[in-house]
Amino acid sequence: MTTNPTRRTMLRALGSGAVAFRANSAFGATTAKPNIVVIVSDDHGYADVSAYDHPSEVKTPNIDRIAQDGVRFAQGYASAYVCAPTRASLMTGRYSQRFGFYTASDSRAGMPLTETTIADLLKKDGYATGAFGKWHLGLDMAHHPLRRGFDEFYGFLGHGGHDYFNLKPTEQKYDSIWRNEQVIEDTGYLTDNLGREAVAFIRKHEKKPFFLYLAFNAVHFPLQAPEATVKKYDTGNPKRNTLLAMLEHEDRAVGRVLDELKAKGLEKNTLVVFFSDNGGAKNNAANNGALRDFKHSVYEGGIRVPFLIRWPAKLRANMVFQQPVICLDVLPTVAAAAGASLPKDREYHGRNLLPHLTGNASGPVHDWLFWDGGEKKLAARNGRWKLVSNNGKAELFDVESDLGEKTDLSAKHPDVVERMQGALDTWRTGNAPRIRSAGGADEEDDEGGRRSKAERKKRQSERGKR
C-alpha cells in the first residue's frame, strides 16, 4: 500500500536535497589534486555517440575514449530540456529553478550573482580556471565568465547558437567572440578553435591543477561545417550529413584535448566529464535512438543525454553505471575530487558520485529527480517511475521497461500518480519566481545564429502580427 508523505517528510527527503559538507570528507584524499575537464556538448542526440546504441553512420572514437577509460552512465540526465538552465545547474550544483532560472531566455537576466560557481570553488582552492565556448549565463560584464570564477575565457556570451565561420565582431557584442574581457576578430571554424584554445590552456597550466570548462556550441543550430567534411557523409538527408560533419569536428577537438593530457603525462590524474546540455534537436536531424521526442520536451528524448566520466587514477575502465544521475552531480563530484569545501549557506541538490562509482556507497544516487521549464512542461522521476505533465495532463511511465515511453500507466496506477504529483508539487514550492518576467524563450535565445539589426526588427514585427 502506498501512502502519501507529509510535507515535512517530503522536504526532508527530497526538498531540497540539502548537502552541506567538506567535500573532501566524502572521498579519500589524493597525493596531488586532479585536473578537472568538463566538456559540454550542445543538443547532442542520445544515439549520436558511438559509445551508446547508435546508427552505423555515427562514429565518435575520441568521445568514446572517455567511456572506454571510465564510466558510461546508462541513465544520465540534463536538468532542463533547453541549454541555459542546464548550464546554470552545472555551474552551481543546484536546481536552477531555486534561483528563478527556468528557460533559455532567462540567460538575458543572467545567473544571479548570489550563486557560487564551480569555478569560484576551484579557483579559491588554487586551480587555474578557463572557460572556452558557449557561456549563455549572462550578457553583460557583471555576468561575464571572468566575474564568475574563471581566469580565462574564449567564446561568446549569448545567445543559444553562433555562426561557426563568421567570427567577426558584432554591434551588440554579446554574440561576438571574446578573449577574456575584449571582443576580438577571429577566423577559422569555431569548433576547431575551441579545441585549439583548450589545448593551449592545458599547455599553459600543466604545472599546476587546472579546471578546463569546454562548452561546445556544436551541434547546435545553425547547421554549418567545412564542405570537405560534409561530403564524407551520404545518409540521404543533407541536414543529417551536416550534423555528422559538425560532430566529427567536435570529436576531433575532444581528441586533441585527450591527446594533450596524455602527452603531458596528465591523463591518469585528470577527471574528465562529458555530457550534453539537453536532448538532440529535431530541427538538426539529431538521433535520439529509442527515446521519445527531442529537445524542448520532458519526455526522455528531451532530457536523457550521453553522460561519461573518466579518472584513471581512481575509477575502473569500461564501467556502465545503471542508476539515474544528473548534471547537478558534477559540481559535488568535482569538489570532492579536488578536496574543495562547499559553502554551508545553501542547499546542493547534486550528489558526489565518487562513492557510488568506487563501490563505497550502495542504493540510488537520487531518490527523486525533477524538471520544470516554466511553461507547464514538468516531470518527476522516482525509481522506475516517471511522471510527465504537459499542460496539466499527467502521464505515468515505467521507464525501466518502457524506455520509449509508449505506454501510459496512469489509469492503472493512480496511487503512484498521486504520490509523484504530490512530490513534484512539494518540490515546486521551494522554487523561485522567474528572474525574467517575459514569456518563454525567444527564438534567438534558443536557436541562435546571428542576425542583423534589420533582420531582428523584421522578425519582431512579424511576431507582433501573429
C-alpha positions as CSV (number, residue, x, y, z in Angstrom):
1,M,0.0,0.0,0.0
2,T,1.3,3.4,-1.0
3,T,0.9,6.3,1.5
4,N,1.2,10.0,0.8
5,P,4.2,11.6,2.5
6,T,3.7,14.6,4.7
7,R,5.1,17.9,3.5
8,R,7.7,17.8,6.3
9,T,8.8,14.3,5.2
10,M,9.0,15.3,1.6
11,L,11.0,18.4,2.3
12,R,13.4,16.4,4.4
13,A,13.8,13.5,2.0
14,L,13.9,15.4,-1.4
15,G,13.1,19.0,-0.6
16,S,15.8,20.3,-1.4
17,G,18.4,17.6,-1.3
18,A,20.5,19.7,1.0
19,V,24.1,18.9,1.1
20,A,26.5,20.9,3.3
21,F,29.8,19.3,3.9
22,R,33.5,19.4,3.4
23,A,33.6,17.7,0.0
24,N,36.9,16.0,0.6
25,S,35.5,14.1,3.5
26,A,33.3,12.2,1.1
27,F,36.2,10.7,-0.8
28,G,39.7,9.7,0.2
29,A,42.5,12.2,-0.1
30,T,44.9,12.1,-3.0
31,T,48.5,13.0,-3.1
32,A,48.0,15.5,-5.8
33,K,44.9,17.5,-6.8
34,P,43.4,16.2,-10.0
35,N,43.0,18.4,-13.0
36,I,39.3,18.8,-14.0
37,V,38.0,18.9,-17.5
38,V,34.2,19.3,-18.1
39,I,33.1,19.1,-21.7
40,V,29.5,20.0,-22.6
41,S,28.1,19.2,-26.0
42,D,25.1,21.1,-27.3
43,D,21.8,19.5,-28.5
44,H,23.6,16.1,-28.8
45,G,21.4,13.2,-29.8
46,Y,21.4,10.2,-27.4
47,A,22.3,7.9,-30.3
48,D,24.9,10.3,-31.8
49,V,27.7,8.9,-29.6
50,S,29.0,5.6,-30.7
51,A,29.6,4.6,-27.0
52,Y,25.8,4.2,-26.9
53,D,23.5,2.3,-29.2
54,H,23.8,4.2,-32.4
55,P,23.2,4.1,-36.2
56,S,26.1,2.9,-38.4
57,E,26.9,6.4,-39.6
58,V,27.8,7.7,-36.1
59,K,31.5,7.4,-35.2
60,T,32.9,9.3,-32.2
61,P,36.1,7.5,-31.4
62,N,37.5,10.2,-29.2
63,I,34.4,10.8,-27.1
64,D,34.2,7.0,-26.8
65,R,37.7,7.0,-25.2
66,I,36.2,8.7,-22.1
67,A,33.8,5.8,-21.8
68,Q,36.4,3.1,-22.5
69,D,38.7,4.5,-19.9
70,G,36.0,5.3,-17.4
71,V,32.2,5.2,-16.8
72,R,29.3,5.3,-19.2
73,F,26.0,6.3,-17.5
74,A,23.0,4.4,-18.8
75,Q,20.6,6.9,-17.3
76,G,22.3,10.3,-17.4
77,Y,20.1,13.4,-17.4
78,A,20.3,17.1,-18.1
79,S,18.4,19.2,-15.6
80,A,16.5,21.0,-18.4
81,Y,15.3,20.4,-21.9
82,V,17.0,23.6,-23.2
83,C,20.5,24.9,-23.0
84,A,20.9,27.7,-20.4
85,P,19.2,26.3,-17.3
86,T,21.2,23.1,-17.6
87,R,24.4,25.2,-17.7
88,A,23.3,27.2,-14.7
89,S,22.7,23.9,-12.8
90,L,26.1,22.6,-13.9
91,M,27.8,25.7,-12.6
92,T,26.1,25.7,-9.2
93,G,25.2,22.1,-8.4
94,R,21.7,23.3,-7.7
95,Y,18.3,23.1,-9.4
96,S,18.3,26.4,-11.4
97,Q,14.6,26.9,-10.6
98,R,15.7,27.6,-7.0
99,F,17.1,30.9,-8.2
100,G,14.5,31.6,-10.9
101,F,16.4,30.3,-14.0
102,Y,13.9,28.2,-15.9
103,T,14.5,28.6,-19.6
104,A,16.8,29.8,-22.3
105,S,15.8,33.5,-22.3
106,D,16.5,33.7,-18.5
107,S,20.1,34.0,-19.6
108,R,19.3,37.6,-20.6
109,A,18.9,38.4,-17.0
110,G,22.0,36.4,-16.1
111,M,22.6,33.8,-13.5
112,P,22.2,35.6,-10.1
113,L,25.4,36.9,-8.7
114,T,24.4,35.4,-5.3
115,E,25.2,32.0,-6.8
116,T,28.6,30.4,-6.3
117,T,30.1,28.6,-9.4
118,I,32.2,25.6,-9.7
119,A,35.0,27.9,-10.9
120,D,34.6,30.1,-7.8
121,L,35.2,27.0,-5.6
122,L,38.2,25.6,-7.5
123,K,39.8,29.0,-8.0
124,K,39.7,29.5,-4.3
125,D,41.3,26.1,-3.9
126,G,44.3,27.1,-6.1
127,Y,43.1,25.9,-9.5
128,A,43.7,27.8,-12.8
129,T,40.3,28.1,-14.4
130,G,39.4,28.6,-18.0
131,A,36.1,28.6,-19.9
132,F,36.0,28.1,-23.7
133,G,33.0,28.2,-25.9
134,K,29.3,29.0,-25.2
135,W,28.5,30.8,-22.0
136,H,24.8,31.5,-22.1
137,L,24.6,32.7,-18.4
138,G,24.5,36.4,-18.9
139,L,25.3,39.1,-21.5
140,D,26.8,41.9,-19.5
141,M,30.2,42.3,-17.8
142,A,28.7,41.6,-14.3
143,H,27.8,38.1,-15.5
144,H,30.9,37.6,-17.7
145,P,32.9,34.4,-17.0
146,L,35.8,36.4,-15.6
147,R,33.4,37.7,-12.9
148,R,32.2,34.2,-12.2
149,G,35.4,32.5,-11.1
150,F,37.2,32.0,-14.4
151,D,40.7,33.3,-15.1
152,E,40.5,33.0,-18.9
153,F,37.7,33.0,-21.5
154,Y,37.5,32.5,-25.2
155,G,34.0,32.2,-26.7
156,F,30.7,34.0,-26.9
157,L,28.3,35.2,-24.2
158,G,25.0,34.5,-25.9
159,H,22.6,33.5,-27.0
160,G,21.9,29.9,-27.9
161,G,23.9,29.4,-31.1
162,H,26.6,31.1,-33.1
163,D,27.7,31.2,-36.7
164,Y,30.6,28.7,-37.0
165,F,32.5,30.6,-39.7
166,N,31.6,34.3,-39.2
167,L,33.8,35.2,-36.2
168,K,33.8,39.0,-36.7
169,P,32.7,41.5,-34.0
170,T,29.0,42.4,-34.0
171,E,27.2,45.6,-32.9
172,Q,25.7,44.0,-29.8
173,K,29.0,42.4,-28.7
174,Y,27.5,39.6,-26.7
175,D,27.5,37.3,-29.8
176,S,31.0,38.4,-30.8
177,I,34.0,36.3,-30.0
178,W,35.7,37.3,-26.8
179,R,39.1,36.7,-25.5
180,N,39.0,37.4,-21.8
181,E,37.4,40.9,-21.5
182,Q,37.9,42.0,-25.1
183,V,35.9,41.4,-28.3
184,I,38.2,40.1,-31.0
185,E,38.0,39.1,-34.6
186,D,39.0,35.5,-35.4
187,T,39.0,33.2,-38.4
188,G,38.5,29.5,-38.9
189,Y,35.8,27.1,-37.8
190,L,34.6,27.8,-34.3
191,T,34.6,24.1,-33.1
192,D,38.2,23.7,-34.2
193,N,39.1,26.9,-32.5
194,L,37.7,25.8,-29.2
195,G,39.9,22.7,-29.4
196,R,42.9,24.9,-30.1
197,E,42.2,27.1,-27.1
198,A,41.6,24.2,-24.8
199,V,44.9,22.6,-25.7
200,A,46.7,26.0,-25.3
201,F,45.2,26.3,-21.8
202,I,46.5,22.8,-20.8
203,R,50.0,23.7,-22.0
204,K,50.0,26.9,-20.2
205,H,48.9,25.4,-16.8
206,E,50.3,21.9,-16.9
207,K,52.4,22.5,-13.8
208,K,49.5,23.4,-11.5
209,P,46.0,22.0,-11.1
210,F,43.5,23.4,-13.6
211,F,39.8,23.4,-14.3
212,L,39.0,23.4,-18.0
213,Y,35.4,24.1,-19.0
214,L,35.0,23.3,-22.7
215,A,31.4,24.2,-23.7
216,F,30.9,23.5,-27.4
217,N,28.1,25.1,-29.3
218,A,28.2,22.1,-31.6
219,V,26.0,20.5,-32.7
220,H,23.5,23.4,-32.1
221,F,21.9,25.2,-35.0
222,P,22.9,26.7,-37.4
223,L,24.0,23.6,-39.3
224,Q,27.4,24.5,-40.7
225,A,30.6,22.6,-41.3
226,P,33.5,22.6,-43.7
227,E,32.3,21.4,-47.1
228,A,35.1,18.8,-47.4
229,T,33.8,17.1,-44.2
230,V,30.2,17.3,-45.1
231,K,31.0,15.5,-48.4
232,K,32.2,12.5,-46.5
233,Y,28.6,11.6,-45.4
234,D,25.8,10.4,-47.6
235,T,22.8,9.5,-45.4
236,G,20.2,10.8,-47.9
237,N,19.4,13.7,-45.6
238,P,21.5,16.8,-46.2
239,K,20.8,18.1,-42.7
240,R,21.9,14.9,-41.2
241,N,25.1,14.9,-43.3
242,T,26.0,18.4,-42.0
243,L,25.3,17.4,-38.4
244,L,27.6,14.4,-38.7
245,A,30.3,16.6,-40.1
246,M,29.8,19.0,-37.2
247,L,30.0,16.0,-34.8
248,E,33.2,14.8,-36.5
249,H,34.9,18.2,-35.8
250,E,33.7,18.2,-32.2
251,D,35.0,14.7,-31.7
252,R,38.4,15.7,-33.2
253,A,38.5,18.7,-30.7
254,V,37.8,16.3,-27.8
255,G,40.6,14.1,-29.1
256,R,43.0,17.0,-29.2
257,V,42.3,17.6,-25.5
258,L,42.7,14.0,-24.5
259,D,45.9,13.6,-26.6
260,E,47.4,16.7,-24.9
261,L,46.6,15.4,-21.5
262,K,48.4,12.1,-22.4
263,A,51.3,13.9,-24.0
264,K,51.9,16.0,-20.8
265,G,51.6,13.0,-18.5
266,L,48.4,14.3,-17.0
267,E,46.0,11.7,-18.3
268,K,45.9,9.5,-15.2
269,N,45.1,12.2,-12.6
270,T,42.6,14.2,-14.7
271,L,38.9,13.8,-14.1
272,V,37.1,14.3,-17.4
273,V,33.3,14.7,-17.7
274,F,31.3,14.7,-20.9
275,F,27.6,15.3,-21.3
276,S,25.0,17.1,-23.4
277,D,23.0,20.1,-22.2
278,N,19.7,18.6,-23.4
279,G,18.5,16.0,-25.8
280,G,19.0,16.1,-29.5
281,A,17.1,18.7,-31.5
282,K,14.7,17.6,-34.2
283,N,15.5,20.5,-36.5
284,N,19.1,19.5,-36.5
285,A,18.3,15.9,-37.6
286,A,19.7,14.6,-34.4
287,N,19.1,10.9,-33.5
288,N,17.8,10.1,-30.0
289,G,17.6,6.4,-30.6
290,A,14.8,4.6,-28.8
291,L,13.9,7.7,-26.7
292,R,10.7,9.6,-27.2
293,D,10.7,13.1,-28.6
294,F,13.5,15.7,-28.8
295,K,14.8,18.9,-27.2
296,H,12.1,21.1,-25.7
297,S,10.3,18.1,-24.2
298,V,10.2,16.4,-20.8
299,Y,9.9,13.0,-22.4
300,E,13.2,11.1,-22.3
301,G,14.4,12.5,-25.7
302,G,14.5,16.0,-24.3
303,I,16.4,15.3,-21.1
304,R,18.2,11.9,-21.2
305,V,21.7,12.5,-22.6
306,P,25.1,10.9,-23.2
307,F,26.9,11.2,-20.0
308,L,30.5,9.9,-19.4
309,I,33.2,10.3,-16.7
310,R,36.8,9.1,-16.5
311,W,39.5,9.4,-13.9
312,P,42.1,6.6,-14.4
313,A,43.7,7.2,-11.0
314,K,40.5,6.4,-9.2
315,L,37.9,4.8,-11.5
316,R,37.9,1.5,-13.3
317,A,37.7,1.4,-17.1
318,N,34.7,0.2,-19.1
319,M,32.2,0.7,-16.3
320,V,28.5,1.0,-17.0
321,F,26.5,2.7,-14.2
322,Q,22.8,1.9,-14.3
323,Q,21.4,4.4,-11.7
324,P,20.0,7.7,-12.7
325,V,22.4,10.7,-12.4
326,I,22.0,14.3,-13.4
327,C,24.3,17.2,-14.4
328,L,23.7,18.6,-10.9
329,D,26.0,15.9,-9.7
330,V,29.1,17.3,-11.5
331,L,29.9,20.1,-9.0
332,P,29.8,17.9,-5.8
333,T,31.7,15.2,-7.6
334,V,34.4,17.6,-8.8
335,A,34.6,19.4,-5.4
336,A,35.1,16.0,-3.7
337,A,37.8,15.0,-6.1
338,A,39.6,18.3,-5.6
339,G,39.1,18.4,-1.9
340,A,37.3,21.7,-2.1
341,S,34.8,22.9,0.5
342,L,31.2,23.6,-0.4
343,P,29.6,26.7,1.2
344,K,27.3,25.8,4.0
345,D,24.9,28.7,3.4
346,R,23.0,27.0,0.6
347,E,21.5,23.7,-0.5
348,Y,23.2,21.5,-3.0
349,H,20.9,19.2,-4.9
350,G,23.6,17.3,-6.7
351,R,25.4,14.3,-5.2
352,N,29.0,13.3,-5.1
353,L,29.2,10.3,-7.5
354,L,32.6,9.0,-6.5
355,P,31.5,6.7,-3.6
356,H,28.9,5.1,-5.9
357,L,31.5,4.7,-8.7
358,T,34.1,3.1,-6.4
359,G,31.7,0.8,-4.6
360,N,31.7,2.7,-1.3
361,A,28.0,3.6,-1.5
362,S,25.0,1.5,-2.4
363,G,21.5,2.3,-3.4
364,P,20.3,5.0,-5.7
365,V,22.2,8.3,-6.1
366,H,18.9,10.1,-6.1
367,D,15.5,9.1,-4.7
368,W,13.9,11.8,-6.8
369,L,14.6,14.0,-9.8
370,F,12.5,16.9,-11.1
371,W,12.1,19.1,-14.2
372,D,10.2,22.3,-14.7
373,G,10.8,24.5,-17.7
374,G,8.4,27.3,-16.5
375,E,6.0,26.6,-19.4
376,K,3.7,23.9,-18.0
377,K,6.0,21.1,-19.0
378,L,7.1,19.2,-15.9
379,A,8.4,15.7,-14.9
380,A,9.4,13.7,-11.9
381,R,11.5,10.5,-11.7
382,N,11.4,8.1,-8.7
383,G,12.9,4.6,-9.2
384,R,11.4,3.0,-12.3
385,W,8.5,5.5,-12.4
386,K,8.4,8.7,-14.3
387,L,5.6,11.2,-14.2
388,V,5.2,13.6,-17.2
389,S,2.8,16.6,-17.0
390,N,2.1,18.6,-20.2
391,N,-0.3,21.4,-19.8
392,G,-1.8,19.7,-16.7
393,K,-2.2,16.3,-18.3
394,A,-0.4,13.7,-16.3
395,E,1.1,10.5,-17.8
396,L,2.9,7.7,-16.0
397,F,5.7,5.5,-17.4
398,D,7.8,2.7,-16.3
399,V,11.0,3.9,-18.0
400,E,13.0,0.8,-16.9
401,S,10.8,-1.5,-19.0
402,D,9.4,1.2,-21.4
403,L,12.3,3.3,-22.5
404,G,10.3,4.8,-25.4
405,E,7.5,5.9,-23.0
406,K,4.9,4.3,-25.2
407,T,2.5,3.0,-22.6
408,D,0.8,5.4,-20.2
409,L,0.1,3.6,-16.9
410,S,-1.6,6.5,-15.1
411,A,-5.0,4.8,-15.2
412,K,-3.6,1.6,-13.9
413,H,-1.6,3.1,-11.1
414,P,-3.5,6.2,-9.8
415,D,-1.8,5.9,-6.4
416,V,1.6,6.3,-8.0
417,V,0.5,9.3,-9.9
418,E,-0.9,10.9,-6.8
419,R,2.3,10.2,-4.8
420,M,4.5,11.5,-7.6
421,Q,2.3,14.6,-8.2
422,G,2.5,15.4,-4.5
423,A,6.3,15.1,-4.5
424,L,6.5,17.3,-7.6
425,D,4.2,19.9,-6.1
426,T,6.2,20.0,-2.9
427,W,9.4,20.4,-4.8
428,R,8.0,23.3,-6.7
429,T,7.1,25.2,-3.5
430,G,10.8,25.8,-3.0
431,N,11.4,27.3,-6.4
432,A,11.8,31.0,-7.0
433,P,9.8,33.1,-9.5
434,R,11.4,33.5,-12.9
435,I,14.2,36.1,-13.0
436,R,12.7,37.4,-16.2
437,S,9.0,38.5,-16.3
438,A,8.8,37.8,-20.1
439,G,7.4,34.6,-21.5
440,G,9.3,31.6,-22.9
441,A,12.5,31.5,-24.9
442,D,12.8,33.8,-27.8
443,E,14.0,32.0,-30.9
444,E,17.3,33.9,-30.8
445,D,17.9,32.8,-27.3
446,D,17.5,29.1,-28.2
447,E,18.1,28.5,-31.8
448,G,20.8,31.1,-32.2
449,G,22.6,32.3,-35.3
450,R,23.4,36.0,-35.6
451,R,21.1,38.3,-37.4
452,S,21.4,41.9,-38.5
453,K,19.5,44.7,-36.6
454,A,17.1,44.9,-39.6
455,E,16.5,41.2,-39.6
456,R,15.8,41.2,-35.9
457,K,13.4,44.2,-36.3
458,K,11.6,42.4,-39.1
459,R,11.1,39.2,-37.1
460,Q,9.9,41.2,-34.1
461,S,7.4,42.9,-36.4
462,E,6.2,39.6,-37.8
463,R,5.8,38.2,-34.3
464,G,3.7,41.2,-33.4
465,K,1.3,40.5,-36.2
466,R,0.6,36.9,-35.2
